[in-house]
């Protein structure tokens, strides 16, 4: 958990964390080659999740603070 904080917003930062984790568990650093093939797709998923989470959090805080405009007219009631 500690090593994963903050890496979603930085492209390819997960490779640094994976290298540190491999070293911590005594695995050879050459195993990073196994991850390189799929990390690009996983990186896009982490970034998308980060963006969606930040957007939802911003909308929730704006609603709580009364800064979010309410829809007007008949379109809002249908």
ZIJO-V412907 format. One record per backbone hydrogen bond with DSSP energy under -1.0 kcal/mol. NH is the residue of the N-H (numbers start at 1). CO is the residue of the C=O. Records with the same first field share a line. If there is no record, write none. Layout:
BEGIN
NH: CO ; CO
END
This chain:
BEGIN
7: 4
10: 7
13: 10
17: 13
18: 14
19: 15
20: 16
21: 17
22: 18
23: 19
24: 20
25: 21
26: 23
27: 22
31: 28
32: 29
33: 30
34: 31
36: 32
38: 35
39: 35
42: 38
43: 39
44: 40
45: 41
46: 42
47: 43
48: 44
49: 45
50: 46
51: 47
52: 48
53: 49
54: 50
55: 51
56: 52
57: 53
58: 54
59: 55
60: 56
61: 57
62: 58
63: 59
64: 60
65: 61
67: 62
77: 74
END
